[in-house]
Amino acid sequence: MDRSLSTKRTGVTLPIPREAVKLPTGRELEIKFKTDAAGLKLALRSELLATYAADAPRRTLRSVYFDTPAGDLRKQRMVLRVRKVRGTHFMGLKWARPLAEGPFSRSEMEVRVPSLDPNITLFGEEIAAELSRVIEGRSLEQKFETQIKRRLRCLNLERSMIEVAFDEGFVVVGDRRQPLTEVELELKAGEEAALYELAVRLADALPMRLEIMSKAERGFMLAADDRPLPVRAAALQFPTDATLDDAVEMVIASALAQFVANWPALAETHHRESIHQMRVALRRLHTALVFFDRFLPCAEFGIFRAEAKRVASALAPARNWDAFRELVEDGPLTRYAQEGESFEALLTTVEERRLAAYAIAQEVINDPSTTRFVLNLRAFLARRAWRSALSGAELLRLTEPARLFARETLERLHKRALKRGRQLSQKAPEERHKVRIALKHIRYAAEFFSFFFGGARPYIRAVAQLQDGLGAFNDVASATYLLRDVEAAAGPQAAKATGIILGWCGRGMVITDDNLRKAWKSFTRARPFWR
């Protein structure tokens, strides 16, 4: 079976529409790089993108995007546009596929139309009916347009055919114009892994970085004056006959997709939740790689695990400073923070540290090594390369129902958490940290595999409450450490604020211990939903 054309559906990490859109699927697999004019010239000259055939003439593309006044199509993660190319008009419909299939995959279809005015009946009866259900009789109006000058090449590689588009132009909303310069790689035929492998070589050779947002997303945000939002994980939806082999791909892909989906929010807004959700995604990814490697030993699991840990560690300072600011400005210390110059002096220094940490975080995301990590892992999943590391009984296990592996993994991780957490309130900080890690593993596994069993929510809630208790203990300890880092730089004026925070931290340790005992008791009484 050609895995690049698989239509198995999984859970998504973006908010699920009010009612699932049901349309026939034609899959678009495309990787987009953002660059500038100089980078585009280098790409045009690159041997990696060379072809013996002459370039197609540069074309001017005008694409007009439509939605209802209330944005009904956008809410359903659908895009309707009409494109004019050399006097011919094409109406296209694109809609989101589950992010667990990867951030580079969408569904699409296109038909010829007589003008720039959309006519959804030309899509055919089935699609027209579905679109009518979504828009509910409301009119379609122009939201924005793109004006692009495009050069096209077709690369015939050993295992695949890839179309390369070199784009320069603008997203236009009224009198506002947002420039864009991009290189797009689209798989037209052949093996999916070849697309990722070419993209890795380009990222290494040229001054380009992955662009996660589509032109349509940029246009809608410009039109509505929106900004990208952080993306949380959502429950996976496995096929009923999912095997362990399927689960490896789907679980890893969903965590990777959540990580990448938060890049725009970090770049555009520095939203504190974007850093947090990226770290959550990387921890989920790390956890999945650990428990799959235990049963299906594969060296590449370890390589990707180390990369996930590297990136998560680089993001940690930004998250720690966010937590510290939240403690002072939005938490129980708020009333003190509003009272005097001492807190102002301290928070000024904290903000300097926080912004520096965010700059480092953005550098790490933009670094070619992080792009390599994402694309190499996608290529690994497309090849299902773990198969080649297995033999005999291990290889046979891949055909077992994913539900059996889920039950076995949940049981093992639950017992380990119970063992590590005994007499929790009496444990030293380093031992509590081990308990916290064990709880993260069982929580993420429970979230991954809750699809297979009923009644998972109370158990996950109990684990989360215990995690929060340990997290509060960790935040208090971290705040004490961070205060030492900024105390000298903030100067004597911040001494009063430092004393107040240290006093609160000492009190917080006592309260946290009491809360931990209660949370531990709730966890031990929670019913293991997989039994």
C-alpha positions in Angstrom: 0.0 0.0 0.0 1.3 3.5 -0.9 1.4 5.1 2.6 1.5 8.6 1.0 -2.0 8.1 -0.1 -3.4 6.7 3.1 -6.8 8.1 4.1 -6.8 6.7 7.7 -8.1 9.5 10.0 -6.8 10.4 13.3 -7.4 13.0 16.0 -6.5 16.6 15.5 -4.7 19.1 17.8 -6.8 22.1 16.7 -10.3 22.7 18.0 -12.7 20.2 16.5 -15.5 21.8 14.4 -19.0 21.7 15.7 -19.8 18.9 13.3 -17.3 16.9 11.2 -17.0 17.9 7.6 -17.6 14.9 5.4 -16.0 15.3 2.0 -14.2 13.0 -0.5 -10.5 13.2 0.0 -7.8 14.2 -2.5 -4.6 14.7 -0.5 -2.2 17.6 -1.0 1.3 17.0 0.6 3.3 20.2 0.5 6.2 21.7 2.3 6.6 25.4 2.3 9.8 27.5 3.0 9.9 31.2 3.8 12.8 33.2 2.5 13.6 36.6 1.0 14.5 37.8 -2.5 18.1 36.8 -2.2 17.2 33.4 -0.8 14.7 32.9 -3.7 17.5 33.6 -6.2 19.8 31.1 -4.5 17.0 28.5 -4.6 16.5 29.1 -8.4 20.2 28.5 -9.0 20.5 25.6 -6.5 21.7 22.2 -8.0 19.3 20.5 -5.6 16.4 22.0 -7.6 17.9 21.8 -11.0 16.1 20.1 -13.9 17.2 19.5 -17.5 13.9 20.9 -18.8 13.6 24.7 -19.2 11.6 26.5 -16.5 8.0 27.1 -17.3 7.3 30.8 -18.0 6.6 32.9 -15.0 2.9 33.1 -14.3 0.8 35.7 -12.5 -1.7 34.1 -10.2 -4.6 36.1 -8.8 -6.5 34.2 -6.1 -9.6 35.5 -4.4 -10.7 33.9 -1.2 -14.3 33.7 0.0 -16.2 33.0 3.1 -19.5 34.0 4.7 -19.7 37.2 6.8 -19.6 35.1 9.9 -16.6 33.1 8.7 -18.4 29.7 8.6 -15.9 28.0 6.3 -12.9 29.2 8.3 -14.5 27.8 11.5 -14.7 24.4 9.8 -11.1 24.8 8.7 -12.1 25.0 5.0 -10.8 27.4 2.3 -12.7 28.4 -0.8 -10.8 30.4 -3.5 -11.1 31.2 -7.2 -7.8 31.6 -9.1 -7.2 33.3 -12.4 -4.3 32.0 -14.5 -3.8 33.4 -18.0 -7.5 34.2 -18.5 -8.8 30.9 -17.1 -10.5 30.6 -13.8 -10.2 27.7 -11.3 -12.3 27.2 -8.1 -10.5 25.4 -5.4 -11.6 23.9 -2.1 -9.1 22.9 0.6 -9.8 21.6 4.0 -7.8 20.4 6.9 -6.8 16.8 7.5 -6.0 15.5 11.0 -2.8 17.1 12.2 -1.6 13.6 13.2 -1.1 13.1 9.5 1.4 15.9 9.7 1.4 19.7 9.4 2.1 19.5 5.6 -1.0 17.6 4.6 -4.4 19.0 3.4 -7.3 17.7 1.3 -8.1 19.6 -1.9 -10.1 19.6 -5.1 -10.3 22.0 -8.0 -12.7 22.6 -10.9 -12.8 25.1 -13.8 -15.3 28.0 -13.5 -16.4 30.8 -15.9 -15.4 33.8 -13.7 -14.0 34.9 -10.3 -17.4 34.5 -8.8 -17.7 31.2 -6.8 -20.4 28.7 -7.8 -20.3 25.8 -5.4 -22.7 23.7 -7.4 -19.9 23.1 -9.9 -18.1 21.0 -7.3 -20.7 18.3 -7.8 -23.8 17.3 -5.8 -22.0 15.7 -2.8 -19.6 18.5 -2.1 -22.1 21.3 -2.9 -24.5 19.7 -0.4 -21.8 19.6 2.3 -20.8 23.2 1.7 -24.5 24.3 1.7 -24.8 22.6 5.1 -21.8 24.6 6.4 -22.8 28.0 5.2 -26.6 27.5 5.8 -27.8 29.8 3.1 -25.6 32.7 4.0 -23.9 34.6 1.2 -20.3 34.3 0.2 -18.2 37.4 0.2 -14.6 38.2 -0.8 -12.3 38.3 2.2 -8.9 38.9 0.6 -6.8 38.0 -2.4 -3.2 37.0 -3.2 -1.2 38.3 -6.1 1.6 35.9 -6.8 4.3 35.7 -9.5 5.2 32.0 -9.8 7.9 29.9 -11.5 7.3 26.2 -11.7 9.7 23.2 -12.0 9.1 19.5 -11.9 11.8 17.3 -10.4 11.8 13.6 -11.5 13.6 11.9 -8.7 14.4 8.3 -8.4 11.3 7.4 -6.3 9.1 10.5 -6.7 8.0 13.4 -8.8 8.0 16.7 -6.9 6.7 20.1 -8.2 8.7 23.1 -7.0 7.0 26.6 -7.0 9.1 29.8 -6.5 6.6 32.4 -5.3 6.9 36.2 -4.9 3.9 38.4 -4.2 1.5 39.8 -1.7 -1.5 39.0 0.4 -3.9 41.9 -0.2 -6.8 43.2 2.1 -8.1 46.5 0.9 -5.2 48.9 0.8 -3.1 46.6 3.1 -0.4 44.4 1.4 1.6 41.8 3.2 4.6 40.6 1.2 5.6 36.9 0.9 8.4 35.1 -0.7 8.2 31.3 -0.6 9.5 28.1 -2.1 7.0 25.2 -2.1 7.6 21.5 -2.6 4.6 19.4 -3.5 4.6 15.7 -3.9 2.9 14.8 -7.2 3.6 11.1 -7.3 5.8 8.5 -5.5 7.1 8.1 -2.0 6.3 10.6 0.7 9.7 10.2 2.4 11.5 11.5 -0.7 9.7 14.9 -0.3 10.9 15.2 3.3 14.5 14.1 2.4 14.7 16.8 -0.3 13.4 19.4 2.1 16.1 18.5 4.6 18.8 19.0 2.0 17.3 22.4 1.1 17.1 23.6 4.7 20.8 22.7 5.1 21.9 24.4 1.9 19.8 27.5 1.6 18.7 30.5 3.8 15.2 29.3 4.2 13.0 28.2 7.1 9.9 26.2 7.4 6.6 28.1 6.9 3.8 26.5 8.8 1.1 29.0 7.9 -0.6 28.8 4.5 -1.3 31.8 2.3 -4.9 31.4 3.2 -4.3 31.5 6.9 -2.2 34.6 6.6 -4.9 36.3 4.5 -7.7 35.5 6.9 -5.6 36.7 9.9 -4.7 39.9 8.0 -8.4 40.5 7.1 -9.6 39.9 10.7 -6.6 41.5 12.4 -6.1 38.1 14.1 -2.9 36.4 15.4 -2.1 32.7 15.6 -3.3 31.0 18.7 -1.5 28.3 20.7 -2.6 24.8 19.9 -3.4 22.1 22.5 -3.4 18.4 22.1 -6.7 16.6 21.5 -7.7 12.9 21.8 -6.6 10.6 19.0 -9.2 8.8 17.0 -7.8 5.4 16.0 -9.3 3.2 13.3 -11.2 0.4 15.0 -8.8 -2.2 13.5 -5.6 -0.2 14.4 -2.5 -2.3 14.9 0.5 -1.5 17.0 2.3 -0.5 13.7 -0.5 2.0 13.1 -0.3 3.3 16.7 3.4 4.0 16.5 2.9 6.3 13.5 -0.2 8.0 14.8 0.9 8.7 18.3 4.3 10.1 17.3 2.9 12.1 14.4 0.2 13.7 16.7 2.8 14.9 19.2 5.2 16.2 16.4 2.3 18.0 14.8 1.3 19.8 18.0 4.9 20.9 18.4 5.1 22.4 14.9 1.5 23.9 15.1 2.7 26.2 17.9 5.5 27.8 15.9 3.4 30.6 14.4 2.0 31.7 17.8 5.6 31.9 19.1 6.8 33.9 16.1 3.9 36.2 15.7 2.8 36.9 19.3 5.3 35.4 21.9 2.2 34.1 23.6 3.3 32.4 26.8 1.1 29.4 26.1 2.9 28.7 22.8 6.1 27.9 24.7 4.2 25.8 27.2 2.3 23.8 24.5 5.5 23.2 22.6 7.1 21.8 25.7 4.1 19.7 26.4 4.2 18.3 22.8 7.9 17.5 23.1 7.3 15.7 26.4 4.5 13.7 24.8 6.8 12.9 21.9 9.6 11.9 24.3 7.2 9.7 26.3 5.9 7.9 23.2 9.4 7.3 21.9 10.4 5.8 25.2 7.6 3.3 25.5 7.7 2.3 21.8 11.4 1.8 22.0 10.9 -0.5 25.0 8.9 -3.0 23.0 10.2 -2.3 19.5 13.9 -1.6 19.9 15.1 0.8 17.2 18.1 3.1 17.4 16.3 5.9 15.6 13.8 6.2 18.5 16.7 7.1 20.7 18.1 9.6 18.2 14.7 11.4 18.0 14.3 11.2 21.7 17.6 13.1 22.2 16.5 15.7 19.7 13.2 16.3 21.4 15.0 16.6 24.8 17.5 19.1 23.2 14.8 21.4 21.9 12.6 21.2 25.1 15.7 22.1 27.2 16.3 25.1 25.1 12.7 26.3 25.6 12.8 25.7 29.4 14.2 29.1 30.5 11.4 31.0 28.6 8.8 28.8 30.3 10.4 29.3 33.7 10.4 33.0 33.4 6.8 33.0 32.3 5.9 30.9 35.3 7.7 33.3 37.6 5.9 36.4 36.1 2.6 34.6 36.4 3.3 33.9 40.1 4.0 37.5 40.8 1.6 39.3 38.5 -1.3 36.9 38.2 -1.1 34.7 41.2 -1.4 35.2 45.0 1.4 37.9 45.0 -0.5 40.2 42.8 -1.6 42.6 45.5 2.0 43.1 46.6 3.3 43.6 43.0 0.9 46.6 42.6 2.1 48.4 45.7 5.6 49.7 45.2 8.8 50.5 43.3 10.5 47.4 44.7 8.4 45.0 42.6 8.7 47.3 39.6 12.5 47.1 39.8 12.5 43.4 40.2 10.0 42.8 37.4 11.9 45.1 35.0 14.9 42.8 35.4 12.7 39.7 35.1 11.3 41.0 31.9 14.8 41.5 30.5 15.6 37.9 31.3 12.3 36.6 29.9 12.7 38.4 26.6 16.3 37.1 26.2 15.0 33.6 26.9 12.3 34.0 24.2 14.9 35.2 21.7 16.9 32.1 22.4 13.7 30.0 22.0 13.0 31.6 18.6 16.5 31.0 17.5 16.2 27.3 18.3 13.0 27.0 16.4 14.5 28.8 13.4 17.7 26.8 13.5 18.1 24.3 10.6 18.8 21.6 13.1 15.2 21.9 14.4 13.9 21.8 10.8 16.0 18.7 10.2 14.5 17.1 13.3 11.0 17.7 12.2 11.5 16.6 8.6 13.6 13.6 9.4 11.0 12.4 11.9 8.3 12.8 9.3 10.4 10.8 6.8 11.0 8.1 9.4 7.2 7.9 10.0 6.4 7.8 6.3 8.8 4.9 5.8 7.7 3.2 9.0 11.4 2.7 9.4 11.2 0.9 12.8 10.2 -2.2 10.9 13.7 -2.6 9.5 15.2 -2.7 13.0 12.9 -5.6 14.1 12.9 -9.4 13.4 11.0 -12.5 14.4 8.6 -12.0 17.3 9.2 -8.3 17.5 8.1 -7.8 13.9 5.1 -10.0 14.4 4.0 -7.8 17.3 3.4 -5.0 14.9 0.3 -6.8 13.6 -1.2 -7.1 17.1 -4.2 -4.9 18.0 -3.1 -1.5 19.3 -5.6 -2.0 22.2 -3.5 -4.8 23.6 -0.3 -2.8 23.6 -2.2 0.2 25.2 -3.5 -2.0 28.0 -0.1 -3.5 28.7 1.6 -0.1 28.7 -1.0 1.6 30.9 -0.8 -1.1 33.5 3.0 -1.0 33.6 3.2 2.8 33.9 0.4 2.9 36.5 2.3 0.4 38.7 5.5 2.4 38.3 3.8 5.6 39.4 2.3 4.0 42.5 5.7 2.5 43.4 7.6 5.8 43.0 5.0 7.9 44.8 4.8 6.0 48.1 5.2 8.4 51.1 5.3 11.2 48.6 5.1 14.1 51.1 8.3 12.8 52.8 10.4 12.5 49.7 13.3 14.8 48.8 13.0 17.2 45.8 15.0 14.9 43.5 12.7 11.9 44.4 9.6 14.0 43.8 11.0 14.9 40.4 11.1 11.1 39.6 7.5 10.8 40.7 6.5 13.8 38.5 8.2 12.1 35.5 6.3 8.8 36.1 3.0 10.7 36.3 3.7 12.5 33.1 4.3 9.2 31.4 1.1 7.6 32.6 -0.9 10.7 31.9 0.3 11.0 28.3 -0.2 7.3 27.7 -3.7 7.6 29.1 -4.5 10.5 26.8 -3.0 8.7 23.8 -5.0 5.5 24.3 -8.2 6.7 26.0 -9.9 6.0 22.6 -9.8 2.3 23.2 -11.4 2.3 26.7 -14.4 4.0 28.3 -14.3 6.2 31.4 -10.8 7.6 31.1 -11.6 11.1 32.2 -11.7 10.7 36.0 -8.4 8.8 36.0 -6.7 11.5 33.8 -8.2 14.2 36.0 -6.7 12.6 39.2 -3.3 12.2 37.6 -3.4 15.9 36.4 -4.3 17.1 39.9 -1.3 15.3 41.4 0.9 16.6 38.6 -0.3 20.1 39.3 0.6 19.7 43.0 4.1 18.6 42.1 4.3 21.3 39.5 3.4 23.9 42.2 6.2 22.5 44.4 8.6 22.7 41.4 7.5 26.3 40.6 8.2 27.4 44.1 11.6 25.8 44.1 12.3 27.4 40.6 11.2 30.8 41.8 13.7 30.7 44.6 16.5 29.8 42.1 15.4 32.5 39.7 15.4 35.2 42.4 19.0 34.5 43.1 19.7 35.0 39.4 18.1 38.4 39.2 18.6 39.8 42.8 22.0 41.3 42.1 21.0 42.8 38.7 17.8 44.3 40.1 19.8 46.1 42.8 19.0 47.0 46.4 15.7 48.6 45.4 14.3 45.1 44.7 15.3 43.8 48.2 11.8 44.2 49.7 10.1 42.4 46.8 12.7 39.6 47.0 12.0 39.2 50.7 8.2 39.0 50.1 8.5 36.4 47.4 10.9 34.3 49.4 8.6 34.4 52.4 5.7 33.4 50.2 7.7 30.5 48.8 8.5 29.2 52.2 4.8 29.3 53.1 3.9 27.8 49.8 6.1 24.7 50.5 3.9 23.9 53.5 0.6 24.3 51.7 1.9 22.3 48.7 2.8 19.3 50.9 -0.8 19.3 52.4 -2.3 19.5 48.9 0.0 16.7 47.7 -1.2 14.3 50.3 -4.8 14.9 49.2 -4.0 14.6 45.5 -2.0 11.4 46.1 -5.0 9.8 47.9 -7.3 10.7 45.0 -4.9 9.2 42.5 -4.6 5.9 44.4 -8.4 5.7 44.5 -8.9 6.4 40.8 -10.1 3.4 38.8 -7.7 2.2 36.2 -10.0 2.6 33.2 -8.2 0.0 31.0 -8.8 -3.0 33.3 
